Structures are given as C-alpha cells and as structure tokens.
Amino acid sequence: MIATLALVFILTVAKHVPGLDGLPLSQAVGIVCFSFAIYLSLRIYQDELARIRAE
C-alpha cells in the first residue's frame, strides 16, 4: 500500500518537472489509482466472502 502511494506521489511530482512535459503522467496516475481501487475492493470482497462462508 505504501508503494502504491509513493508511486502516485512520484508520478504527480514528475508531472511538474520541465523535462517530462510530453509524457502522459496524468493518465498514468489515473490508471494506478483505479487499479489500486480495484485491488482494495477485491480484498474487501474476499474478506467478506470468507466471513460469510465461516458462518
């Protein structure tokens, strides 16, 4: 989780570096955030499914 947040922070800071103007860093940040949201929701789903099956 810390690695994902660090990656988002680095990509966000890199957007403001003059030499990296041409790279689609905003889209990369969006993809990383969306992927992380999917990962977290699947973990919550998996935990809930395991809880339901244990009952």
PyMOL Python script that loads the backbone (N, CA, C, O; Angstrom):
from pymol import cmd

cmd.read_pdbstr("""\
ATOM      1  N   MET A   1       0.820  -1.180   0.000  1.00  0.00           N
ATOM      2  CA  MET A   1       0.000   0.000   0.000  1.00  0.00           C
ATOM      3  C   MET A   1       0.871   1.253   0.000  1.00  0.00           C
ATOM      4  O   MET A   1       0.567   2.221  -0.697  1.00  0.00           O
ATOM      5  N   ILE A   2       1.934   1.240   0.766  1.00  0.00           N
ATOM      6  CA  ILE A   2       2.841   2.391   0.807  1.00  0.00           C
ATOM      7  C   ILE A   2       3.506   2.573  -0.556  1.00  0.00           C
ATOM      8  O   ILE A   2       3.722   3.698  -1.006  1.00  0.00           O
ATOM      9  N   ALA A   3       3.826   1.460  -1.203  1.00  0.00           N
ATOM     10  CA  ALA A   3       4.475   1.553  -2.515  1.00  0.00           C
ATOM     11  C   ALA A   3       3.547   2.205  -3.537  1.00  0.00           C
ATOM     12  O   ALA A   3       3.997   2.987  -4.375  1.00  0.00           O
ATOM     13  N   THR A   4       2.281   1.893  -3.474  1.00  0.00           N
ATOM     14  CA  THR A   4       1.317   2.494  -4.398  1.00  0.00           C
ATOM     15  C   THR A   4       1.197   3.990  -4.163  1.00  0.00           C
ATOM     16  O   THR A   4       1.193   4.778  -5.109  1.00  0.00           O
ATOM     17  N   LEU A   5       1.101   4.376  -2.902  1.00  0.00           N
ATOM     18  CA  LEU A   5       1.013   5.799  -2.580  1.00  0.00           C
ATOM     19  C   LEU A   5       2.287   6.535  -2.984  1.00  0.00           C
ATOM     20  O   LEU A   5       2.228   7.670  -3.456  1.00  0.00           O
ATOM     21  N   ALA A   6       3.433   5.894  -2.799  1.00  0.00           N
ATOM     22  CA  ALA A   6       4.699   6.501  -3.210  1.00  0.00           C
ATOM     23  C   ALA A   6       4.747   6.661  -4.726  1.00  0.00           C
ATOM     24  O   ALA A   6       5.222   7.681  -5.225  1.00  0.00           O
ATOM     25  N   LEU A   7       4.262   5.666  -5.460  1.00  0.00           N
ATOM     26  CA  LEU A   7       4.243   5.748  -6.914  1.00  0.00           C
ATOM     27  C   LEU A   7       3.342   6.885  -7.394  1.00  0.00           C
ATOM     28  O   LEU A   7       3.702   7.617  -8.316  1.00  0.00           O
ATOM     29  N   VAL A   8       2.180   7.030  -6.774  1.00  0.00           N
ATOM     30  CA  VAL A   8       1.277   8.117  -7.130  1.00  0.00           C
ATOM     31  C   VAL A   8       1.938   9.459  -6.832  1.00  0.00           C
ATOM     32  O   VAL A   8       1.852  10.385  -7.638  1.00  0.00           O
ATOM     33  N   PHE A   9       2.589   9.567  -5.693  1.00  0.00           N
ATOM     34  CA  PHE A   9       3.267  10.808  -5.328  1.00  0.00           C
ATOM     35  C   PHE A   9       4.383  11.135  -6.320  1.00  0.00           C
ATOM     36  O   PHE A   9       4.506  12.277  -6.763  1.00  0.00           O
ATOM     37  N   ILE A  10       5.192  10.139  -6.668  1.00  0.00           N
ATOM     38  CA  ILE A  10       6.299  10.357  -7.607  1.00  0.00           C
ATOM     39  C   ILE A  10       5.779  10.770  -8.974  1.00  0.00           C
ATOM     40  O   ILE A  10       6.327  11.682  -9.592  1.00  0.00           O
ATOM     41  N   LEU A  11       4.736  10.117  -9.451  1.00  0.00           N
ATOM     42  CA  LEU A  11       4.179  10.474 -10.754  1.00  0.00           C
ATOM     43  C   LEU A  11       3.569  11.876 -10.731  1.00  0.00           C
ATOM     44  O   LEU A  11       3.665  12.619 -11.708  1.00  0.00           O
ATOM     45  N   THR A  12       2.946  12.228  -9.615  1.00  0.00           N
ATOM     46  CA  THR A  12       2.355  13.556  -9.500  1.00  0.00           C
ATOM     47  C   THR A  12       3.440  14.627  -9.483  1.00  0.00           C
ATOM     48  O   THR A  12       3.289  15.669 -10.122  1.00  0.00           O
ATOM     49  N   VAL A  13       4.513  14.387  -8.773  1.00  0.00           N
ATOM     50  CA  VAL A  13       5.623  15.341  -8.741  1.00  0.00           C
ATOM     51  C   VAL A  13       6.298  15.405 -10.108  1.00  0.00           C
ATOM     52  O   VAL A  13       6.703  16.480 -10.550  1.00  0.00           O
ATOM     53  N   ALA A  14       6.420  14.269 -10.773  1.00  0.00           N
ATOM     54  CA  ALA A  14       7.081  14.221 -12.081  1.00  0.00           C
ATOM     55  C   ALA A  14       6.314  15.014 -13.132  1.00  0.00           C
ATOM     56  O   ALA A  14       6.898  15.453 -14.123  1.00  0.00           O
ATOM     57  N   LYS A  15       5.014  15.201 -12.927  1.00  0.00           N
ATOM     58  CA  LYS A  15       4.224  15.996 -13.873  1.00  0.00           C
ATOM     59  C   LYS A  15       4.737  17.427 -13.956  1.00  0.00           C
ATOM     60  O   LYS A  15       4.572  18.091 -14.980  1.00  0.00           O
ATOM     61  N   HIS A  16       5.353  17.898 -12.893  1.00  0.00           N
ATOM     62  CA  HIS A  16       5.786  19.287 -12.823  1.00  0.00           C
ATOM     63  C   HIS A  16       7.258  19.474 -13.173  1.00  0.00           C
ATOM     64  O   HIS A  16       7.777  20.588 -13.089  1.00  0.00           O
ATOM     65  N   VAL A  17       7.931  18.404 -13.561  1.00  0.00           N
ATOM     66  CA  VAL A  17       9.333  18.502 -13.986  1.00  0.00           C
ATOM     67  C   VAL A  17       9.345  18.929 -15.452  1.00  0.00           C
ATOM     68  O   VAL A  17       8.695  18.300 -16.287  1.00  0.00           O
ATOM     69  N   PRO A  18      10.081  19.996 -15.768  1.00  0.00           N
ATOM     70  CA  PRO A  18      10.044  20.526 -17.138  1.00  0.00           C
ATOM     71  C   PRO A  18      10.438  19.524 -18.226  1.00  0.00           C
ATOM     72  O   PRO A  18       9.877  19.575 -19.321  1.00  0.00           O
ATOM     73  N   GLY A  19      11.366  18.634 -17.969  1.00  0.00           N
ATOM     74  CA  GLY A  19      11.810  17.695 -18.990  1.00  0.00           C
ATOM     75  C   GLY A  19      10.821  16.585 -19.300  1.00  0.00           C
ATOM     76  O   GLY A  19      10.954  15.893 -20.310  1.00  0.00           O
ATOM     77  N   LEU A  20       9.843  16.415 -18.446  1.00  0.00           N
ATOM     78  CA  LEU A  20       8.887  15.315 -18.613  1.00  0.00           C
ATOM     79  C   LEU A  20       7.527  15.807 -19.091  1.00  0.00           C
ATOM     80  O   LEU A  20       6.509  15.158 -18.852  1.00  0.00           O
ATOM     81  N   ASP A  21       7.508  16.943 -19.759  1.00  0.00           N
ATOM     82  CA  ASP A  21       6.255  17.549 -20.211  1.00  0.00           C
ATOM     83  C   ASP A  21       5.466  16.658 -21.171  1.00  0.00           C
ATOM     84  O   ASP A  21       4.237  16.614 -21.114  1.00  0.00           O
ATOM     85  N   GLY A  22       6.164  15.960 -22.038  1.00  0.00           N
ATOM     86  CA  GLY A  22       5.487  15.218 -23.092  1.00  0.00           C
ATOM     87  C   GLY A  22       4.913  13.880 -22.672  1.00  0.00           C
ATOM     88  O   GLY A  22       4.182  13.255 -23.440  1.00  0.00           O
ATOM     89  N   LEU A  23       5.230  13.428 -21.470  1.00  0.00           N
ATOM     90  CA  LEU A  23       4.756  12.115 -21.031  1.00  0.00           C
ATOM     91  C   LEU A  23       3.331  12.200 -20.476  1.00  0.00           C
ATOM     92  O   LEU A  23       2.970  13.194 -19.846  1.00  0.00           O
ATOM     93  N   PRO A  24       2.536  11.179 -20.704  1.00  0.00           N
ATOM     94  CA  PRO A  24       1.150  11.182 -20.199  1.00  0.00           C
ATOM     95  C   PRO A  24       1.087  10.757 -18.726  1.00  0.00           C
ATOM     96  O   PRO A  24       0.498   9.726 -18.400  1.00  0.00           O
ATOM     97  N   LEU A  25       1.689  11.547 -17.848  1.00  0.00           N
ATOM     98  CA  LEU A  25       1.774  11.168 -16.443  1.00  0.00           C
ATOM     99  C   LEU A  25       0.430  11.269 -15.729  1.00  0.00           C
ATOM    100  O   LEU A  25       0.177  10.515 -14.790  1.00  0.00           O
ATOM    101  N   SER A  26      -0.425  12.174 -16.150  1.00  0.00           N
ATOM    102  CA  SER A  26      -1.753  12.269 -15.525  1.00  0.00           C
ATOM    103  C   SER A  26      -2.553  10.994 -15.772  1.00  0.00           C
ATOM    104  O   SER A  26      -3.236  10.494 -14.878  1.00  0.00           O
ATOM    105  N   GLN A  27      -2.461  10.483 -16.978  1.00  0.00           N
ATOM    106  CA  GLN A  27      -3.161   9.235 -17.291  1.00  0.00           C
ATOM    107  C   GLN A  27      -2.565   8.068 -16.496  1.00  0.00           C
ATOM    108  O   GLN A  27      -3.293   7.182 -16.048  1.00  0.00           O
ATOM    109  N   ALA A  28      -1.248   8.070 -16.325  1.00  0.00           N
ATOM    110  CA  ALA A  28      -0.602   7.006 -15.555  1.00  0.00           C
ATOM    111  C   ALA A  28      -1.053   7.047 -14.101  1.00  0.00           C
ATOM    112  O   ALA A  28      -1.291   6.001 -13.498  1.00  0.00           O
ATOM    113  N   VAL A  29      -1.172   8.246 -13.531  1.00  0.00           N
ATOM    114  CA  VAL A  29      -1.658   8.377 -12.154  1.00  0.00           C
ATOM    115  C   VAL A  29      -3.092   7.851 -12.061  1.00  0.00           C
ATOM    116  O   VAL A  29      -3.434   7.157 -11.104  1.00  0.00           O
ATOM    117  N   GLY A  30      -3.916   8.170 -13.031  1.00  0.00           N
ATOM    118  CA  GLY A  30      -5.290   7.683 -13.036  1.00  0.00           C
ATOM    119  C   GLY A  30      -5.367   6.170 -13.111  1.00  0.00           C
ATOM    120  O   GLY A  30      -6.173   5.547 -12.420  1.00  0.00           O
ATOM    121  N   ILE A  31      -4.537   5.587 -13.940  1.00  0.00           N
ATOM    122  CA  ILE A  31      -4.525   4.126 -14.082  1.00  0.00           C
ATOM    123  C   ILE A  31      -4.067   3.468 -12.786  1.00  0.00           C
ATOM    124  O   ILE A  31      -4.655   2.477 -12.351  1.00  0.00           O
ATOM    125  N   VAL A  32      -3.022   4.011 -12.168  1.00  0.00           N
ATOM    126  CA  VAL A  32      -2.519   3.450 -10.907  1.00  0.00           C
ATOM    127  C   VAL A  32      -3.588   3.553  -9.820  1.00  0.00           C
ATOM    128  O   VAL A  32      -3.816   2.590  -9.089  1.00  0.00           O
ATOM    129  N   CYS A  33      -4.242   4.700  -9.705  1.00  0.00           N
ATOM    130  CA  CYS A  33      -5.278   4.886  -8.679  1.00  0.00           C
ATOM    131  C   CYS A  33      -6.471   3.971  -8.922  1.00  0.00           C
ATOM    132  O   CYS A  33      -6.996   3.377  -7.980  1.00  0.00           O
ATOM    133  N   PHE A  34      -6.898   3.853 -10.159  1.00  0.00           N
ATOM    134  CA  PHE A  34      -8.028   2.981 -10.479  1.00  0.00           C
ATOM    135  C   PHE A  34      -7.682   1.521 -10.202  1.00  0.00           C
ATOM    136  O   PHE A  34      -8.505   0.783  -9.661  1.00  0.00           O
ATOM    137  N   SER A  35      -6.484   1.101 -10.565  1.00  0.00           N
ATOM    138  CA  SER A  35      -6.054  -0.278 -10.305  1.00  0.00           C
ATOM    139  C   SER A  35      -5.992  -0.560  -8.808  1.00  0.00           C
ATOM    140  O   SER A  35      -6.376  -1.637  -8.353  1.00  0.00           O
ATOM    141  N   PHE A  36      -5.504   0.419  -8.046  1.00  0.00           N
ATOM    142  CA  PHE A  36      -5.426   0.246  -6.600  1.00  0.00           C
ATOM    143  C   PHE A  36      -6.818   0.162  -5.983  1.00  0.00           C
ATOM    144  O   PHE A  36      -7.031  -0.604  -5.044  1.00  0.00           O
ATOM    145  N   ALA A  37      -7.756   0.932  -6.496  1.00  0.00           N
ATOM    146  CA  ALA A  37      -9.130   0.876  -6.002  1.00  0.00           C
ATOM    147  C   ALA A  37      -9.742  -0.499  -6.278  1.00  0.00           C
ATOM    148  O   ALA A  37     -10.441  -1.050  -5.428  1.00  0.00           O
ATOM    149  N   ILE A  38      -9.482  -1.044  -7.447  1.00  0.00           N
ATOM    150  CA  ILE A  38      -9.975  -2.391  -7.774  1.00  0.00           C
ATOM    151  C   ILE A  38      -9.357  -3.416  -6.834  1.00  0.00           C
ATOM    152  O   ILE A  38     -10.049  -4.302  -6.333  1.00  0.00           O
ATOM    153  N   TYR A  39      -8.054  -3.297  -6.595  1.00  0.00           N
ATOM    154  CA  TYR A  39      -7.359  -4.216  -5.691  1.00  0.00           C
ATOM    155  C   TYR A  39      -7.970  -4.166  -4.290  1.00  0.00           C
ATOM    156  O   TYR A  39      -8.233  -5.209  -3.691  1.00  0.00           O
ATOM    157  N   LEU A  40      -8.197  -2.959  -3.767  1.00  0.00           N
ATOM    158  CA  LEU A  40      -8.769  -2.837  -2.428  1.00  0.00           C
ATOM    159  C   LEU A  40     -10.191  -3.388  -2.369  1.00  0.00           C
ATOM    160  O   LEU A  40     -10.556  -4.052  -1.399  1.00  0.00           O
ATOM    161  N   SER A  41     -10.988  -3.123  -3.386  1.00  0.00           N
ATOM    162  CA  SER A  41     -12.363  -3.631  -3.368  1.00  0.00           C
ATOM    163  C   SER A  41     -12.391  -5.157  -3.452  1.00  0.00           C
ATOM    164  O   SER A  41     -13.243  -5.792  -2.830  1.00  0.00           O
ATOM    165  N   LEU A  42     -11.487  -5.742  -4.200  1.00  0.00           N
ATOM    166  CA  LEU A  42     -11.433  -7.208  -4.266  1.00  0.00           C
ATOM    167  C   LEU A  42     -10.982  -7.807  -2.943  1.00  0.00           C
ATOM    168  O   LEU A  42     -11.442  -8.885  -2.565  1.00  0.00           O
ATOM    169  N   ARG A  43     -10.089  -7.126  -2.236  1.00  0.00           N
ATOM    170  CA  ARG A  43      -9.680  -7.612  -0.913  1.00  0.00           C
ATOM    171  C   ARG A  43     -10.843  -7.554   0.066  1.00  0.00           C
ATOM    172  O   ARG A  43     -11.042  -8.484   0.848  1.00  0.00           O
ATOM    173  N   ILE A  44     -11.610  -6.476   0.031  1.00  0.00           N
ATOM    174  CA  ILE A  44     -12.769  -6.368   0.910  1.00  0.00           C
ATOM    175  C   ILE A  44     -13.779  -7.455   0.569  1.00  0.00           C
ATOM    176  O   ILE A  44     -14.342  -8.086   1.464  1.00  0.00           O
ATOM    177  N   TYR A  45     -14.011  -7.674  -0.724  1.00  0.00           N
ATOM    178  CA  TYR A  45     -14.942  -8.720  -1.159  1.00  0.00           C
ATOM    179  C   TYR A  45     -14.474 -10.094  -0.678  1.00  0.00           C
ATOM    180  O   TYR A  45     -15.277 -10.895  -0.199  1.00  0.00           O
ATOM    181  N   GLN A  46     -13.193 -10.360  -0.804  1.00  0.00           N
ATOM    182  CA  GLN A  46     -12.646 -11.646  -0.400  1.00  0.00           C
ATOM    183  C   GLN A  46     -12.802 -11.855   1.112  1.00  0.00           C
ATOM    184  O   GLN A  46     -13.154 -12.948   1.555  1.00  0.00           O
ATOM    185  N   ASP A  47     -12.542 -10.816   1.894  1.00  0.00           N
ATOM    186  CA  ASP A  47     -12.704 -10.919   3.342  1.00  0.00           C
ATOM    187  C   ASP A  47     -14.168 -11.159   3.722  1.00  0.00           C
ATOM    188  O   ASP A  47     -14.463 -11.980   4.591  1.00  0.00           O
ATOM    189  N   GLU A  48     -15.067 -10.449   3.075  1.00  0.00           N
ATOM    190  CA  GLU A  48     -16.490 -10.634   3.362  1.00  0.00           C
ATOM    191  C   GLU A  48     -16.975 -12.022   2.960  1.00  0.00           C
ATOM    192  O   GLU A  48     -17.770 -12.635   3.672  1.00  0.00           O
ATOM    193  N   LEU A  49     -16.500 -12.514   1.828  1.00  0.00           N
ATOM    194  CA  LEU A  49     -16.874 -13.845   1.379  1.00  0.00           C
ATOM    195  C   LEU A  49     -16.371 -14.903   2.358  1.00  0.00           C
ATOM    196  O   LEU A  49     -17.089 -15.853   2.670  1.00  0.00           O
ATOM    197  N   ALA A  50     -15.152 -14.742   2.839  1.00  0.00           N
ATOM    198  CA  ALA A  50     -14.613 -15.686   3.820  1.00  0.00           C
ATOM    199  C   ALA A  50     -15.402 -15.622   5.127  1.00  0.00           C
ATOM    200  O   ALA A  50     -15.610 -16.649   5.772  1.00  0.00           O
ATOM    201  N   ARG A  51     -15.842 -14.429   5.525  1.00  0.00           N
ATOM    202  CA  ARG A  51     -16.633 -14.281   6.743  1.00  0.00           C
ATOM    203  C   ARG A  51     -18.000 -14.958   6.596  1.00  0.00           C
ATOM    204  O   ARG A  51     -18.483 -15.610   7.522  1.00  0.00           O
ATOM    205  N   ILE A  52     -18.610 -14.794   5.432  1.00  0.00           N
ATOM    206  CA  ILE A  52     -19.920 -15.397   5.193  1.00  0.00           C
ATOM    207  C   ILE A  52     -19.815 -16.930   5.161  1.00  0.00           C
ATOM    208  O   ILE A  52     -20.676 -17.629   5.695  1.00  0.00           O
ATOM    209  N   ARG A  53     -18.777 -17.427   4.546  1.00  0.00           N
ATOM    210  CA  ARG A  53     -18.617 -18.893   4.457  1.00  0.00           C
ATOM    211  C   ARG A  53     -18.295 -19.498   5.821  1.00  0.00           C
ATOM    212  O   ARG A  53     -18.599 -20.666   6.065  1.00  0.00           O
ATOM    213  N   ALA A  54     -17.688 -18.725   6.703  1.00  0.00           N
ATOM    214  CA  ALA A  54     -17.347 -19.237   8.033  1.00  0.00           C
ATOM    215  C   ALA A  54     -18.575 -19.344   8.936  1.00  0.00           C
ATOM    216  O   ALA A  54     -18.556 -20.082   9.921  1.00  0.00           O
ATOM    217  N   GLU A  55     -19.619 -18.630   8.615  1.00  0.00           N
ATOM    218  CA  GLU A  55     -20.831 -18.650   9.454  1.00  0.00           C
ATOM    219  C   GLU A  55     -21.638 -19.894   9.249  1.00  0.00           C
ATOM    220  O   GLU A  55     -22.683 -20.063   9.878  1.00  0.00           O
TER     221      GLU A  55
END
""", "prot")
cmd.dss("prot")
cmd.show_as("cartoon", "prot")
cmd.util.cbc("prot")
cmd.orient("prot")
